[in-house]
């Protein structure tokens, strides 16, 4: 079987990645890659997986190869690795190894540059980790090796703290140092998920600095006998951020009193357990960035649980909490609380009264009643996500400092001028999977600070563009998929608008459709069935940098269509029906800053078919005078190959990237660009 390296060449300057799967050939030698030997030095990644390979003589000509993946083959001889000095990632999963395999000598070499070694799903019964190698291997994947019973660390660790993946290894019973079975071994991260072993014994010699993952095991009770947390952490094997622990889905029912007291932790994941009721202090004098107690069947939480806990985020989503009063009264440092999908009955103003540092609150899918001005005492609150039934409870949820309001899964009565009254500092308003019986013309009156509004999540809403008229400081507006037919002049007041998405409508544009939008930078007109563009349409948009006109019915462009777009950097005209349009006219020097031009899937090229070659070359040379063009995609048009060759020469001389995003190597082509 012969492989054409050009099939894997992304463009004319980047490195090459070769990925072959299910190829069903037994021998791999360098000759299968000829006649493209000159490209071998560009190959940085080679993956030949699940291909029945049983012999490799040599791969030494791949001098820059960094990633080698030979997983799921039938190799037994690994001596070909002897001359491969640049590999940093070696993947040999789903393989069998003899006790004296050359592989083990290879990873012991002082000259190896290996950083990651994957021996997952192997037949290994024991494995020695060579810590004395210069620039030692930083990650070992030994997961799902059912016969693995023993891991031995060779010599001193020094400053190397490897990552170990033992996921699914249910027979691994012994981890120790070569010369002293009581020697402590420091690793950066340990994944021992889905293993169901006795962690008290197996972890006694390990110290973890960054992260330990024990999810999908069975630890119904968490105490010093089942998991000695103090032993896992040791002063010389710590990082400044603290240890992250994942104990999700471990069938936890009970955590002993004070188990996490006086700990420096980064993340603690106790989700998907069966904790039900938590009553006593668990985190006294502890520091924690993120605490995840979601989906753990918690119905009752005592205020004592979070006593004297320094924490930034607590996730209690998907539990059975009905009342919140007092729960967070002693968690004064908390910045983010997630309570989504709890059957909370009523939220009173005492629920978060002591959380003066609270910045973000998520109450989506709770549909709680609000009693009193719940958030008035929260000076730091900026982000609020919630679900409502009919009413927004505007006066109860009002917080004048709120910046972002997201309304999720809500069925609302008609929204009017009082619906958002008082939210003077609101900068972003988003609706997700919601509906309303209607909107009055003055619904957004008073939202003087609003910069971004997304109403795509309001289903079956007929939009009257007049509702946006008061939003003079609005910067981002998405009106895609709203069956709009005309803009008229209803957007003229949005003089601060920077991004406007009008994709997937049925617009008929007029010359003054965008007048007044002098600060607009990004405009999406994708998929609007546009067949023509009025002259001067884009003339007011002097600051426009991105223009998307793809997936329309444009066939020809009038002279001056893009005049005045002196700041345009990206122009997408792909997937139209463009024809009889000269390329050098599209690459207009008037658009002096244009860097990316997308013209794939049109009918360009035929206009050059009967043109004198010298005239054609001179026209193409005009492209080379463009000062900014970096990338162009012209694939799937009507190019003749001789025309295309002239064009490619220009692109190469100017270092303009031209290899398509989806090359057409399986048909007649020049560098992946189809031609005839």
C-alpha positions in Angstrom: 0.0 0.0 0.0 1.4 3.4 -1.0 0.6 6.6 0.8 0.7 10.1 -0.8 1.9 12.5 1.8 0.4 15.4 -0.2 -3.0 14.1 0.9 -2.1 15.2 4.4 -0.5 18.5 3.6 -2.7 21.2 5.2 -1.1 24.1 3.4 2.2 25.2 1.9 3.8 26.2 5.1 2.6 24.1 8.0 3.7 20.8 9.4 2.1 17.5 8.2 0.0 15.1 10.3 -0.7 11.7 8.8 -3.6 9.7 10.3 -4.4 6.2 8.9 -7.0 3.9 10.5 -8.2 0.4 9.4 -5.8 0.3 6.5 -5.1 -3.5 6.8 -1.5 -3.7 5.9 1.1 -5.8 7.8 4.4 -4.1 7.0 5.2 -0.4 7.3 8.4 0.8 5.7 9.5 4.2 4.4 9.1 3.2 0.8 5.3 3.3 1.1 5.5 7.0 1.3 7.5 7.6 -1.9 7.6 9.6 -4.2 7.1 12.3 -1.6 10.3 11.8 0.4 11.0 15.5 0.4 8.0 16.1 2.6 9.1 13.5 5.3 10.9 16.1 7.3 7.7 18.1 7.7 5.8 15.2 9.3 5.3 15.8 13.0 2.5 13.4 13.7 2.1 9.8 12.4 -0.9 7.7 13.5 -1.3 4.2 12.0 -4.0 2.5 14.1 -6.0 -0.7 14.0 -4.3 -1.7 10.8 -2.9 -5.2 11.5 0.7 -3.9 11.4 3.1 -6.6 12.6 6.5 -5.3 11.4 8.1 -1.9 11.0 11.7 -1.8 9.6 12.4 1.9 10.0 10.8 5.3 10.3 14.1 7.2 10.7 13.5 9.6 7.8 10.7 11.2 9.8 13.3 13.3 11.6 10.9 15.8 13.1 8.3 13.2 14.2 7.0 14.1 17.6 3.7 12.1 17.9 3.7 8.4 17.0 0.5 6.4 17.5 0.6 2.7 16.6 -2.3 1.6 18.8 -4.3 -1.6 18.1 -1.8 -3.4 15.9 0.2 -6.6 16.2 3.7 -5.4 16.7 6.2 -7.4 18.8 9.5 -5.9 17.6 10.1 -2.2 18.6 13.7 -1.9 17.6 12.7 0.6 14.9 12.4 3.1 17.8 16.2 3.1 18.3 16.8 5.8 15.7 13.8 7.9 16.6 15.1 10.7 18.8 12.4 13.4 18.5 9.3 11.5 19.7 7.6 13.2 22.6 4.3 11.3 22.5 4.2 7.5 22.0 0.9 5.7 21.9 0.9 1.9 21.9 -2.5 1.2 23.4 -4.2 -2.2 22.8 -0.9 -3.9 22.4 0.9 -6.9 23.9 4.5 -6.8 25.1 7.0 -9.5 26.0 9.0 -9.0 29.3 12.2 -8.3 27.3 10.7 -6.0 24.7 13.1 -3.3 23.3 10.4 -0.8 24.2 11.4 -0.9 27.9 15.1 -0.3 27.0 14.0 2.6 24.8 12.1 4.5 27.5 15.1 4.0 29.9 17.5 5.8 27.6 19.1 9.0 28.7 18.5 10.5 25.3 14.8 10.0 25.1 12.6 13.0 24.7 9.4 11.1 25.6 6.9 13.2 27.6 3.8 11.0 27.2 3.7 7.2 27.1 0.4 5.4 26.4 0.4 1.6 27.2 -3.3 1.4 27.9 -5.3 -1.9 27.4 -2.1 -3.9 27.4 -1.1 -7.4 28.8 1.4 -5.9 31.3 1.6 -7.6 34.7 4.1 -5.2 36.2 5.8 -2.0 35.1 8.8 -0.1 36.2 8.8 3.7 36.0 12.2 5.1 35.1 12.5 8.3 37.0 16.2 8.8 36.4 15.9 9.5 32.7 16.9 13.0 31.7 13.8 15.1 31.1 11.8 12.2 32.4 8.5 11.0 31.1 5.7 13.2 32.5 2.7 11.1 31.8 2.0 7.4 31.9 -1.3 5.9 30.7 -1.5 2.3 32.0 -5.3 2.3 32.2 -7.5 -0.8 31.6 -4.6 -3.2 31.9 -6.4 -6.0 33.6 -3.3 -8.1 34.4 -1.3 -5.3 36.0 -0.6 -6.0 39.6 2.5 -4.0 40.5 4.1 -0.7 39.8 7.7 0.0 40.8 9.4 3.4 40.8 13.0 3.2 39.9 15.6 5.4 41.8 14.9 9.0 43.0 12.2 11.2 41.7 14.0 14.5 41.9 11.9 17.3 40.6 9.8 15.0 38.3 6.2 14.5 39.3 4.6 12.3 36.6 0.9 11.9 35.8 -0.4 8.4 36.3 -3.5 6.9 34.7 -4.6 3.7 36.3 -8.3 4.0 35.3 -10.0 0.6 35.3 -7.1 -1.4 36.8 -8.9 -3.5 39.3 -6.0 -5.9 40.1 -3.3 -3.3 40.8 -2.4 -3.9 44.5 1.2 -2.7 45.0 2.9 0.6 44.3 6.4 1.0 45.8 10.0 2.2 45.4 12.7 -0.1 44.1 15.0 0.1 47.1 12.7 1.0 49.9 9.1 0.0 50.1 8.4 2.7 52.6 9.8 5.5 50.4 7.2 8.2 49.6 6.6 8.8 45.9 5.4 12.2 44.7 3.2 12.4 41.6 1.4 15.4 40.0 -1.9 13.7 39.2 -3.4 10.2 39.7 -6.4 8.8 37.9 -7.6 5.6 39.5 -11.3 5.7 38.5 -13.5 2.6 38.1 -11.1 0.3 39.9 -12.8 -0.7 43.2 -9.5 -1.4 45.0 -8.6 -0.8 48.7 -7.2 2.7 48.5 -5.9 2.7 52.1 -3.2 0.1 51.2 -2.5 0.9 47.6 -2.1 4.6 48.1 0.0 4.4 51.3 3.3 5.3 49.4 1.9 7.9 47.1 1.8 11.6 47.6 -0.2 13.7 45.1 0.5 17.4 44.4 -2.2 18.5 41.9 -5.1 16.1 41.3 -6.4 12.7 42.3 -9.4 11.2 40.5 -11.2 8.3 42.2 -14.6 8.6 40.5 -16.8 5.6 39.7 -15.5 3.6 42.6 -17.3 2.4 45.8 -16.6 4.4 48.9 -19.9 4.6 50.8 -18.3 6.1 53.9 -15.5 8.7 53.7 -13.2 8.5 56.7 -9.5 8.1 57.6 -9.8 4.3 57.1 -11.3 4.3 53.6 -9.2 7.3 52.4 -6.4 8.9 54.4 -6.4 12.4 53.0 -3.7 13.6 55.4 -1.3 10.9 54.2 -2.0 11.8 50.5 -0.9 15.3 51.1 2.6 16.0 52.3 4.4 19.4 52.7 7.1 18.7 50.1 4.7 17.4 47.6 2.2 20.3 47.3 1.5 23.1 44.9 0.4 26.6 45.8 -3.1 26.1 44.4 -4.0 23.1 46.5 -5.0 19.5 45.7 -8.0 18.7 43.5 -10.0 15.6 44.4 -12.7 13.9 42.3 -14.9 11.5 44.3 -17.9 11.7 42.0 -20.2 8.7 41.6 -18.6 6.7 44.4 -21.8 5.8 46.2 -21.0 8.1 49.1 -23.6 8.1 51.8 -21.7 9.5 54.8 -18.7 11.8 55.3 -17.1 11.7 58.7 -17.2 14.9 60.8 -14.4 17.3 59.9 -13.0 15.0 57.2 -12.0 18.0 55.0 -11.0 20.3 57.9 -7.9 22.5 57.6 -7.2 21.5 54.0 -5.9 23.5 51.1 -7.9 22.3 48.2 -8.4 23.6 44.7 -11.5 21.6 43.5 -13.5 19.0 45.4 -16.0 17.0 43.4 -18.6 15.0 45.4 -21.3 15.0 42.8 -23.5 12.0 41.8 -23.6 10.5 45.3 -26.3 9.9 47.8 -25.4 12.2 50.7 -29.0 13.1 51.5 -28.4 15.1 54.7 -25.3 17.1 55.8 -25.5 18.4 59.3 -22.0 18.9 60.9 -19.0 21.0 59.9 -17.0 19.4 57.1 -14.6 22.2 56.0 -13.5 24.1 59.2 -10.6 26.4 58.4 -10.3 25.0 54.9 -9.6 26.8 51.7 -11.4 25.7 48.5 -11.9 27.2 45.1 -14.7 25.0 43.7 -17.0 22.6 45.7 -19.2 20.4 43.6 -22.1 18.8 45.5 -24.5 18.5 42.5 -26.8 15.5 41.8 -26.2 14.0 45.3 -29.8 13.7 46.5 -29.2 16.4 49.2 -32.5 17.4 50.8 -31.1 19.1 53.9 -28.1 21.3 54.6 -27.2 22.6 58.1 -25.5 26.1 58.2 -22.7 24.3 60.1 -21.6 22.5 57.0 -19.9 25.5 55.5 -18.7 27.1 58.8 -15.4 28.9 58.4 -14.9 27.7 54.9 -13.1 29.9 52.5 -14.7 29.0 49.1 -15.3 30.8 45.8 -17.9 28.5 44.1 -20.5 26.0 45.4 -22.5 23.9 43.0 -25.7 22.4 44.6 -27.6 21.9 41.4 -29.9 18.9 40.8 -30.6 18.1 44.4 -33.8 18.1 46.5 -33.4 21.4 48.4 -36.7 23.1 49.2 -35.4 25.8 51.7 -32.3 28.0 51.6 -32.6 30.1 54.8 -29.4 29.9 56.8 -27.5 27.5 54.5 -25.0 30.1 53.3 -25.0 32.3 56.5 -21.5 31.2 57.4 -19.9 31.1 53.9 -19.0 34.7 53.8 -16.4 34.5 51.0 -18.5 32.7 48.4 -18.6 34.3 45.0 -20.7 31.9 42.9 -23.7 29.7 43.9 -25.3 27.2 41.6 -28.8 26.0 42.7 -30.4 25.1 39.4 -32.9 22.3 39.3 -33.9 22.2 42.9 -37.6 22.2 44.1 -37.1 25.4 46.0 -40.5 26.6 47.3 -39.7 30.2 48.4 -36.6 32.4 48.5 -36.6 35.1 51.2 -34.3 38.0 51.6 -32.4 36.2 54.4 -31.3 33.4 52.1 -28.2 35.2 50.8 -28.1 38.2 53.2 -24.6 37.4 54.5 -23.1 36.7 51.1 -21.9 40.2 50.4 -19.1 38.9 48.0 -21.6 36.9 45.9 -21.1 37.8 42.2 -23.0 35.0 40.4 -26.2 33.2 41.2 -27.9 30.4 39.2 -31.5 29.6 40.0 -32.6 28.1 36.7 -35.3 25.5 36.7 -36.3 26.2 40.3 -39.4 28.4 39.6 -39.3 29.6 43.2 -41.5 32.3 44.7 -39.6 35.4 45.8 -40.5 37.1 49.1 -39.3 40.6 49.7 -36.4 42.3 47.9 -34.2 39.2 47.9 -31.0 40.6 46.3 -31.1 44.2 47.6 -28.3 43.5 50.1 -25.9 42.0 47.6 -23.6 44.8 46.5 -21.3 42.5 44.4 -24.0 40.6 42.5 -23.4 40.9 38.7 -24.7 37.7 37.1 -28.2 36.1 37.7 -29.7 33.1 35.8 -33.2 32.1 36.7 -36.5 30.5 35.5 -39.9 32.1 36.0 -43.5 31.1 35.6 -45.5 33.9 34.1 -44.1 36.8 36.2 -40.5 38.1 36.4 -40.9 39.2 40.0 -39.1 42.4 38.9 -39.3 44.2 42.3 -38.3 41.1 44.3 -35.3 40.2 42.2 -34.2 43.8 41.5 -30.5 44.5 42.1 -29.3 47.8 40.6 -25.7 46.5 40.2 -26.7 43.5 38.1 -24.8 43.3 34.8 -26.0 40.0 33.2 -29.5 38.6 33.4 -30.3 35.2 31.7 -33.9 33.9 31.6 -34.1 30.2 31.0 -37.0 27.7 30.4 -39.6 30.3 31.2 -43.2 30.9 30.0 -43.8 34.6 30.5 -46.8 36.8 30.3 -46.5 39.8 28.0 -43.4 41.8 28.7 -43.8 45.6 29.1 -42.0 48.7 30.3 -42.2 47.6 33.9 -40.7 44.2 33.3 -37.1 45.4 33.5 -37.7 48.6 35.4 -34.8 49.5 37.6 -32.1 47.5 35.9 -30.1 50.6 35.0 -26.7 48.9 34.9 -27.8 45.8 33.0 -25.3 45.1 30.2 -26.4 41.8 28.8 -29.9 40.3 28.6 -30.4 36.7 27.3 -33.4 34.4 26.8 -32.9 30.7 26.5 -35.6 28.2 25.6 -38.4 30.6 26.7 -41.5 32.2 25.4 -43.7 35.2 26.0 -47.2 36.2 25.0 -45.8 39.4 23.5 -43.6 42.5 23.9 -44.8 46.1 24.1 -42.9 48.6 22.0 -41.4 50.2 25.1 -40.3 46.9 26.8 -36.6 47.9 26.9 -37.2 51.4 28.0 -34.7 52.5 30.7 -32.1 49.9 29.9 -29.5 52.6 29.2 -26.5 50.4 29.8 -27.5 47.4 27.8 -24.7 46.3 25.4 -25.8 42.8 24.3 -29.3 41.4 23.9 -30.0 37.8 22.7 -33.7 37.1 22.1 -33.1 34.0 19.9 -34.3 31.9 22.9 -37.8 33.4 22.7 -39.8 30.9 20.6 -42.5 31.9 18.1 -41.9 35.6 18.7 -42.8 38.0 16.0 -40.2 40.8 16.3 -41.0 44.4 15.7 -37.6 46.2 15.3 -39.1 49.2 17.0 -38.5 47.6 20.4 -34.7 48.1 20.0 -35.1 51.9 19.5 -34.3 52.9 23.1 -31.1 50.8 23.2 -28.7 53.5 22.0 -25.7 51.9 23.7 -26.4 48.4 22.3 -23.2 46.8 20.8 -24.3 43.2 20.0 -27.6 42.2 18.4 -28.5 38.8 17.1 -31.7 38.6 14.9 -30.9 35.4 13.0 -33.8 33.1 12.2 -36.5 35.6 12.7 -38.1 35.6 9.2 -37.3 39.2 8.8 -38.0 40.6 5.3 -37.2 44.3 5.7 -35.0 46.4 8.0 -36.4 49.8 6.8 -34.9 52.4 9.1 -35.7 50.9 12.5 -32.0 50.2 13.4 -30.7 53.7 12.7 -30.9 54.7 16.4 -28.4 51.9 17.3 -25.4 54.0 16.7 -23.2 52.0 19.1 -23.9 48.7 17.4 -20.6 46.7 16.7 -22.0 43.2 15.8 -25.2 42.5 13.9 -26.3 39.0 13.0 -29.1 38.9 10.4 -28.4 35.4 9.2 -31.1 33.0 8.0 -33.9 35.5 7.3 -35.4 36.5 3.9 -34.2 40.0 3.7 -34.7 42.4 0.9 -32.0 45.1 1.4 -32.2 48.7 0.3 -29.5 51.3 -0.1 -30.1 52.9 3.3 -30.7 49.6 5.2 -27.5 50.2 7.3 -27.4 53.9 7.4 -26.6 55.2 10.9 -24.6 52.1 11.9 -21.3 53.9 11.7 -19.6 51.8 14.4 -20.6 48.4 13.0 -17.6 46.0 12.8 -19.1 42.6 12.2 -22.1 41.9 9.9 -23.7 38.5 9.2 -25.9 38.3 6.1 -25.5 34.6 5.7 -28.4 32.5 4.2 -30.8 35.3 3.2 -31.5 34.2 -0.4 -29.9 37.5 -1.6 -29.6 37.7 -5.3 -28.3 41.3 -5.6 -26.8 44.0 -3.4 -27.8 47.6 -3.9 -25.0 50.0 -4.9 -23.7 51.9 -1.8 -25.3 49.4 0.6 -22.2 49.1 2.7 -20.9 52.7 2.2 -21.9 53.9 5.8 -20.0 51.0 7.3 -16.5 52.5 7.4 -15.4 50.5 10.5 -16.6 47.1 9.2 -13.9 44.4 9.6 -15.9 41.2 9.0 -18.6 40.7 6.3 -20.3 37.4 5.8 -22.4 37.0 2.6 -22.0 33.3 2.2 -24.9 30.9 1.3 -26.9 33.4 -0.8 -27.8 33.5 -4.5 -25.4 36.2 -5.6 -24.3 35.8 -9.2 -22.7 39.1 -10.0 -21.5 42.0 -8.0 -22.1 45.6 -9.1 -19.1 47.9 -9.5 -18.4 49.7 -6.1 -20.3 47.1 -4.0 -17.5 47.1 -1.4 -16.4 50.7 -1.8 -15.6 52.6 1.4 -14.8 49.3 3.3 -11.2 50.4 4.0 -11.0 48.4 7.3 -12.5 45.1 6.0 -10.3 42.1 7.0 -12.6 39.2 6.3 -15.0 38.8 3.3 -16.9 35.5 2.9 -18.7 35.1 -0.5 -18.6 31.3 -0.5 -21.5 29.1 -1.5 -23.1 31.6 -3.9 -23.5 31.4 -7.7 -20.8 34.0 -8.6 -19.7 34.0 -12.2 -18.1 36.4 -14.8 -16.4 38.1 -11.9 -12.7 38.7 -12.2 -10.7 37.6 -9.2 -8.4 40.6 -9.2 -11.5 42.9 -9.0 -12.6 41.0 -5.8 -9.2 41.3 -4.4 -9.5 45.1 -4.6 -6.7 47.2 -3.5 -9.3 49.6 -2.2 -9.9 47.0 0.6 -6.4 47.6 1.8 -6.7 45.7 5.1 -8.4 42.5 3.8 -6.6 39.4 5.0 -9.1 36.6 4.4 -11.2 36.0 1.3 -13.5 33.0 0.9 -14.8 32.3 -2.6 -15.2 28.5 -2.6 -18.3 26.8 -4.1 -19.1 29.4 -6.8 -18.8 29.5 -10.6 -15.6 31.5 -10.9 -12.9 30.8 -13.4 -14.7 30.4 -16.8 -14.2 34.1 -17.5 -10.5 33.4 -18.0 -11.0 30.5 -20.4 -10.5 32.3 -23.7 -8.4 35.2 -22.4 -4.9 35.8 -23.7 -2.4 34.2 -21.2 -0.4 37.4 -20.9 -3.4 39.5 -20.1 -4.5 36.9 -17.6 -1.0 36.9 -15.9 -1.0 40.7 -15.7 -4.4 40.6 -14.1 -3.2 38.0 -11.6 -0.2 40.2 -10.8 -2.5 42.8 -9.5 -3.4 40.4 -6.7 0.3 40.3 -5.7 0.1 44.1 -5.1 -2.4 43.7 -2.3 -0.6 44.5 0.9 -2.5 42.5 3.5 -4.0 39.3 1.9 -3.0 36.2 3.9 -5.5 33.5 2.9 -7.9 32.8 0.0 -10.1 29.8 -0.7 -11.1 29.4 -4.4 -11.9 25.6 -4.5 -14.9 24.1 -6.2 -15.3 26.7 -8.9 -14.9 26.4 -12.7 -11.1 26.7 -13.0 -9.1 25.4 -15.9 -5.9 23.8 -14.8 -3.6 26.1 -16.8 -5.3 29.2 -15.4 -5.1 27.8 -11.9 -1.4 27.1 -12.3 -0.8 30.8 -13.1 -2.8 31.8 -10.1 -1.1 29.4 -7.7 2.3 30.8 -8.7 1.1 34.3 -7.7 -0.1 33.0 -4.4 3.2 31.2 -3.6 5.3 34.2 -4.5 3.3 36.3 -2.1 3.1 33.6 0.6 -0.7 33.7 0.4 -2.3 30.5 1.9 -4.5 28.9 -0.7 -4.9 25.2 0.1 -8.7 24.7 0.7 -10.3 23.9 4.0 -11.8 20.9 2.2 -9.2 19.8 -0.5 -10.3 18.0 -3.7 -7.5 15.5 -3.9 -9.6 12.7 -5.3 -10.2 14.6 -8.6 -8.1 16.6 -11.0 -6.6 19.4 -8.9 -3.8 21.8 -8.3 -2.8 21.6 -4.6 -6.3 20.4 -3.6 -8.1 23.0 -5.8 -10.3 21.3 -8.4 -9.8 22.1 -12.0 -10.5 20.7 -15.5 
